[in-house]
């Protein structure tokens, strides 16, 4: 079982009851690129990649604005090479339906993923968010084999305090999935952001996005998870010295 929190904080097996068995869907064909901000972000990535093609076997950070706005990502994870492909407004479905564009083409050494609270905010039930994440993992397995995925728990925020129960349900599902897969690590940031049940002041004025103190918490939690041994590796990526 791979679950990380403050300094590898554990979630009890009772709290991580396994959900119903999941049957992977047929191979996903990427939908036409979304319009508006999402299409603009992908076009920007394509321009960046043409100008300066990113090296393969980097640590790919993908997901919503909590990834996109992580401006200190490269320095936070040096000397590990980190590539930021976060897009504001992303839901889990956006990643698995466009998996080749957002993930496969970069042939990452590992994937660090964050999304889910946008899904809940737009009305997706917690079990559907978990099921969509399972679909994303199925897409990953088809395209990238055993490449490890590090999923950050759905975060609490001042702006979405009404989501806490649904967030906890999603996080239990993600933790249970990590318990059953060697290629998935669950990073639980909730107890770090809510010590003693009290939400820390680690947000921008909008009450949703993280400030520097919030990203410092995430940095330490993700670093601890990446530093821990893992039994699988990305095909085609040499072992880290």
C-alpha positions as CSV (number, residue, x, y, z in Angstrom):
1,X,0.0,0.0,0.0
2,X,1.4,3.4,-1.0
3,X,-0.2,6.3,0.9
4,X,1.8,9.4,1.8
5,X,0.8,12.3,4.0
6,X,2.7,14.5,6.4
7,X,5.7,12.3,6.7
8,X,4.2,9.2,5.2
9,X,0.9,9.7,7.1
10,X,-1.2,6.5,6.9
11,X,-4.9,6.0,6.2
12,X,-6.4,3.0,7.9
13,X,-7.6,0.1,5.8
14,X,-11.1,0.5,7.3
15,X,-11.2,4.1,5.9
16,X,-10.0,2.8,2.5
17,X,-12.7,0.2,1.8
18,X,-12.3,-1.0,-1.8
19,X,-15.0,0.2,-4.2
20,X,-16.8,-2.1,-6.6
21,X,-14.5,-3.8,-9.2
22,X,-13.8,-1.7,-12.2
23,X,-13.8,-3.0,-15.7
24,X,-11.6,-0.8,-17.9
25,X,-13.4,0.8,-20.8
26,X,-12.3,0.2,-24.4
27,X,-9.3,2.2,-25.7
28,X,-10.1,5.9,-25.6
29,X,-10.0,7.9,-28.7
30,X,-9.0,11.5,-27.9
31,X,-11.9,13.9,-28.4
32,X,-11.6,17.0,-30.5
33,X,-9.6,19.6,-28.6
34,X,-11.9,21.6,-26.3
35,X,-12.6,25.2,-27.2
36,X,-11.8,28.3,-25.2
37,X,-9.2,28.3,-22.5
38,X,-8.4,24.6,-22.7
39,X,-7.6,24.7,-26.4
40,X,-5.5,27.8,-25.9
41,X,-3.5,26.1,-23.2
42,X,-2.8,23.0,-25.3
43,X,-1.8,25.2,-28.3
44,X,0.6,27.1,-26.0
45,X,2.1,23.7,-24.9
46,X,2.5,22.7,-28.6
47,X,4.2,26.0,-29.4
48,X,6.6,25.6,-26.4
49,X,7.3,22.0,-27.4
50,X,8.1,23.0,-31.0
51,X,10.4,25.8,-29.8
52,X,12.2,23.7,-27.2
53,X,11.3,20.0,-27.3
54,X,11.2,18.7,-23.8
55,X,13.4,15.8,-22.9
56,X,11.7,12.4,-22.4
57,X,11.7,10.7,-19.0
58,X,10.9,13.8,-16.9
59,X,8.6,14.0,-13.9
60,X,5.3,15.1,-15.5
61,X,3.0,17.2,-13.4
62,X,-0.5,17.2,-14.9
63,X,-4.0,18.3,-13.8
64,X,-5.8,21.5,-12.9
65,X,-4.9,25.0,-11.9
66,X,-3.3,23.8,-8.6
67,X,-0.6,22.3,-10.9
68,X,-0.7,25.1,-13.5
69,X,0.0,27.8,-10.9
70,X,2.9,25.9,-9.3
71,X,5.4,28.4,-10.5
72,X,8.3,27.1,-8.4
73,X,7.9,23.5,-9.7
74,X,11.2,23.2,-11.4
75,X,13.2,24.5,-8.5
76,X,11.1,22.7,-5.9
77,X,12.0,19.3,-7.4
78,X,15.6,19.9,-8.7
79,X,17.6,18.0,-9.6
80,X,14.7,15.9,-10.8
81,X,13.6,17.3,-14.2
82,X,10.0,18.4,-13.8
83,X,7.6,19.4,-16.6
84,X,4.4,21.3,-15.8
85,X,1.4,20.6,-18.0
86,X,-1.4,21.8,-15.7
87,X,-4.4,23.5,-17.2
88,X,-6.9,25.6,-15.2
89,X,-10.3,24.1,-14.9
90,X,-9.2,20.6,-15.7
91,X,-11.4,17.7,-14.6
92,X,-10.2,14.1,-14.4
93,X,-12.1,13.4,-17.6
94,X,-10.1,16.0,-19.5
95,X,-6.9,14.2,-18.8
96,X,-8.0,10.7,-19.7
97,X,-9.9,11.8,-22.8
98,X,-6.8,13.6,-24.1
99,X,-4.2,11.4,-22.5
100,X,-2.0,11.1,-25.5
101,X,-1.8,14.9,-26.0
102,X,-1.3,15.7,-22.3
103,X,0.8,12.7,-21.1
104,X,1.8,9.9,-23.5
105,X,3.8,12.1,-25.9
106,X,6.1,13.2,-23.1
107,X,7.0,9.5,-22.2
108,X,7.4,10.6,-18.5
109,X,9.5,8.8,-15.9
110,X,6.6,9.4,-13.4
111,X,3.3,11.3,-13.4
112,X,2.2,13.5,-10.6
113,X,-1.5,14.1,-10.9
114,X,-4.0,16.5,-9.3
115,X,-7.6,17.0,-10.2
116,X,-11.0,16.3,-8.7
117,X,-12.3,19.3,-6.9
118,X,-13.5,20.9,-10.1
119,X,-15.4,17.7,-10.9
120,X,-17.2,17.9,-7.6
121,X,-17.9,21.6,-7.9
122,X,-19.6,20.9,-11.3
123,X,-21.8,18.2,-9.8
124,X,-20.0,15.0,-10.4
125,X,-20.7,12.5,-7.6
126,X,-17.7,11.2,-5.7
127,X,-17.9,7.6,-7.0
128,X,-17.9,8.9,-10.6
129,X,-14.8,11.0,-9.9
130,X,-13.0,7.9,-8.7
131,X,-14.3,5.8,-11.6
132,X,-13.0,8.5,-14.0
133,X,-9.6,8.3,-12.3
134,X,-9.6,4.5,-12.8
135,X,-10.3,5.2,-16.5
136,X,-7.3,7.5,-16.6
137,X,-5.2,4.8,-15.0
138,X,-6.4,2.3,-17.6
139,X,-5.3,4.7,-20.3
140,X,-2.0,5.1,-18.6
141,X,-1.5,1.3,-18.5
142,X,-2.3,0.9,-22.1
143,X,0.0,3.7,-23.3
144,X,2.8,3.7,-20.7
145,X,2.8,0.4,-19.0
146,X,4.1,0.4,-15.4
147,X,5.0,4.1,-15.3
148,X,4.2,5.2,-11.8
149,X,1.5,7.7,-10.9
150,X,1.5,9.8,-7.8
151,X,-1.9,11.2,-7.1
152,X,-2.4,14.1,-4.8
153,X,-5.5,13.9,-2.6
154,X,-8.3,16.3,-3.4
155,X,-7.4,19.3,-1.3
156,X,-9.6,21.2,1.2
157,X,-10.0,24.9,0.6
158,X,-11.9,27.9,2.1
159,X,-13.8,28.3,-1.1
160,X,-15.1,24.7,-1.2
161,X,-15.7,23.8,2.5
162,X,-19.0,22.4,1.5
163,X,-17.2,19.7,-0.5
164,X,-15.4,18.2,2.5
165,X,-17.5,15.1,2.8
166,X,-17.4,14.4,-1.0
167,X,-13.7,15.1,-1.1
168,X,-13.1,12.6,1.7
169,X,-15.1,10.0,-0.2
170,X,-13.0,10.6,-3.3
171,X,-9.8,10.4,-1.3
172,X,-10.9,7.1,0.3
173,X,-11.5,5.7,-3.2
174,X,-8.1,6.9,-4.4
175,X,-6.3,5.5,-1.4
176,X,-8.1,2.1,-1.8
177,X,-7.0,2.1,-5.5
178,X,-3.4,2.8,-4.5
179,X,-3.6,-0.1,-2.0
180,X,-4.4,-2.4,-5.0
181,X,-1.9,-1.2,-7.6
182,X,1.9,-1.2,-7.5
183,X,2.0,1.7,-10.0
184,X,0.0,4.1,-7.9
185,X,1.0,6.2,-4.9
186,X,-1.6,8.3,-3.0
187,X,-0.2,11.5,-1.4
188,X,-2.6,12.6,1.3
189,X,-2.2,16.4,1.8
190,X,-5.4,16.8,3.8
191,X,-3.9,16.3,7.3
192,X,-1.1,18.6,6.4
193,X,-3.5,21.3,5.3
194,X,-5.9,20.7,8.2
195,X,-3.9,19.8,11.3
196,X,-6.2,19.2,14.2
197,X,-9.1,19.6,11.8
198,X,-8.4,23.3,11.3
199,X,-7.7,24.5,7.8
200,X,-4.5,26.4,7.5
201,X,-4.3,29.9,5.9
202,X,-2.4,28.6,2.8
203,X,-4.6,30.1,0.1
204,X,-4.6,33.1,-2.3
205,X,-7.3,35.7,-1.6
206,X,-9.8,33.7,-3.7
207,X,-9.8,31.0,-1.0
208,X,-9.2,28.2,-3.6
209,X,-5.7,28.4,-5.0
210,X,-2.6,27.8,-3.0
211,X,-0.1,30.5,-1.9
212,X,3.6,29.9,-1.4
213,X,3.0,28.3,2.0
214,X,0.5,25.9,0.5
215,X,2.9,24.9,-2.2
216,X,5.6,24.3,0.3
217,X,3.4,21.8,2.0
218,X,2.7,20.0,-1.3
219,X,6.4,20.2,-2.2
220,X,7.5,18.4,0.9
221,X,4.7,15.7,0.6
222,X,5.4,15.0,-3.0
223,X,9.2,14.9,-2.5
224,X,8.8,12.4,0.3
225,X,6.7,10.2,-2.0
226,X,9.1,10.5,-4.9
227,X,12.1,9.7,-2.6
228,X,10.5,6.4,-1.4
229,X,11.3,3.2,-3.2
230,X,8.8,1.9,-5.7
231,X,8.6,-1.5,-7.3
232,X,7.8,-0.3,-10.9
233,X,9.4,1.9,-13.4
234,X,8.6,3.7,-16.7
235,X,9.5,1.7,-19.8
236,X,12.5,3.2,-21.6
237,X,13.7,5.3,-18.7
238,X,17.1,4.5,-17.2
239,X,17.2,4.0,-13.4
240,X,17.9,7.1,-11.4
241,X,21.5,7.1,-10.1
